């Protein structure tokens, strides 16, 4: 059950990232590259303090949601599992406005639960 909750939380956060991806001045660069950077960082989290690295990629509601997570919630979602990214593929990039795009992507990863001692 907890594994399902983690998967839903992580998938929900990744999905919300799509909605927050922006091309505005505060977030320079190519949206696809920015998404790939975020995904890579999310798979490399080592400490609760690393949450700030992920927040730097986010805007709006999804940023507020992650900011509101407790240390335990962040640990459960990003640190208590060993996730190995297999593939991240961009399926579609659709302009929403002059400053926003919607990205549809696919993530393939393997997940292994760490033991309680690994926390």
C-alpha positions in Angstrom: 0.0 0.0 0.0 2.8 2.5 0.9 4.6 1.7 -2.3 1.4 2.6 -4.2 1.1 5.8 -2.3 4.7 6.7 -3.1 4.2 5.9 -6.8 1.1 8.0 -6.9 2.9 10.9 -5.1 5.9 10.8 -7.3 3.9 10.4 -10.5 1.6 13.2 -9.4 4.5 15.5 -8.7 6.1 14.6 -12.1 2.7 15.2 -13.8 2.3 18.5 -12.1 5.8 19.5 -13.3 4.4 19.3 -16.9 1.7 21.8 -16.0 4.3 24.1 -14.4 6.9 24.0 -17.2 7.4 27.5 -18.4 9.5 29.6 -20.8 9.3 32.8 -18.9 12.3 35.0 -18.0 12.7 33.5 -14.5 13.2 30.0 -16.0 15.5 30.3 -19.0 16.2 27.5 -21.4 14.5 24.9 -23.5 11.5 23.3 -21.8 12.4 19.8 -22.8 16.0 20.2 -21.5 14.6 21.8 -18.3 12.3 18.8 -17.8 15.1 16.3 -18.4 17.3 18.2 -15.9 14.5 18.0 -13.3 13.9 14.3 -13.9 17.6 13.6 -13.6 17.9 15.6 -10.3 14.8 13.9 -8.9 16.5 10.5 -9.3 19.7 11.7 -7.6 18.3 13.0 -4.3 20.5 12.1 -1.4 19.3 14.3 1.5 16.1 16.1 2.6 18.1 19.3 2.1 18.3 18.6 -1.6 14.6 19.5 -1.9 15.8 23.1 -2.7 17.4 21.8 -5.9 14.1 20.5 -7.1 12.2 23.6 -6.1 14.5 25.7 -8.3 12.9 23.9 -11.3 9.2 24.5 -10.3 6.7 27.3 -10.4 3.2 27.9 -9.3 1.0 25.3 -7.5 3.4 22.5 -7.9 6.2 24.5 -6.3 3.9 25.4 -3.4 2.9 21.7 -3.1 6.5 20.5 -2.8 7.4 23.4 -0.5 4.6 22.3 1.8 5.9 18.7 2.1 7.4 17.8 5.4 10.8 16.2 5.7 9.2 12.8 6.1 7.0 13.2 3.0 10.0 14.2 1.0 12.1 11.3 2.4 9.3 8.9 1.6 8.9 10.1 -2.0 12.5 10.7 -3.0 14.9 9.0 -0.5 13.3 5.8 0.9 13.4 4.0 -2.5 16.1 3.2 -4.9 14.9 4.4 -8.3 16.8 3.7 -11.5 15.8 5.8 -14.5 15.6 3.6 -17.6 14.2 6.1 -20.1 12.6 9.6 -20.3 11.0 10.3 -23.6 9.2 13.5 -24.7 6.0 12.6 -26.6 4.6 16.0 -27.3 5.4 19.6 -26.8 2.4 21.9 -27.2 2.5 25.7 -26.7 -0.1 26.9 -24.3 0.8 30.6 -24.4 3.8 32.8 -25.2 5.4 31.8 -21.9 4.1 28.3 -21.3 4.2 24.9 -22.9 2.6 21.6 -22.1 4.9 18.6 -22.3 3.7 15.0 -22.5 6.4 12.6 -21.6 6.9 9.0 -20.6 9.1 7.8 -17.7 10.4 4.3 -17.3 12.1 3.4 -14.1 12.8 0.6 -11.7 12.0 1.0 -8.1 13.4 -0.9 -5.2 12.4 -0.2 -1.6 15.3 0.5 0.7 15.4 -1.1 4.1 14.5 0.9 7.2 18.2 1.0 8.2 19.0 2.8 5.0 17.2 5.9 6.1 
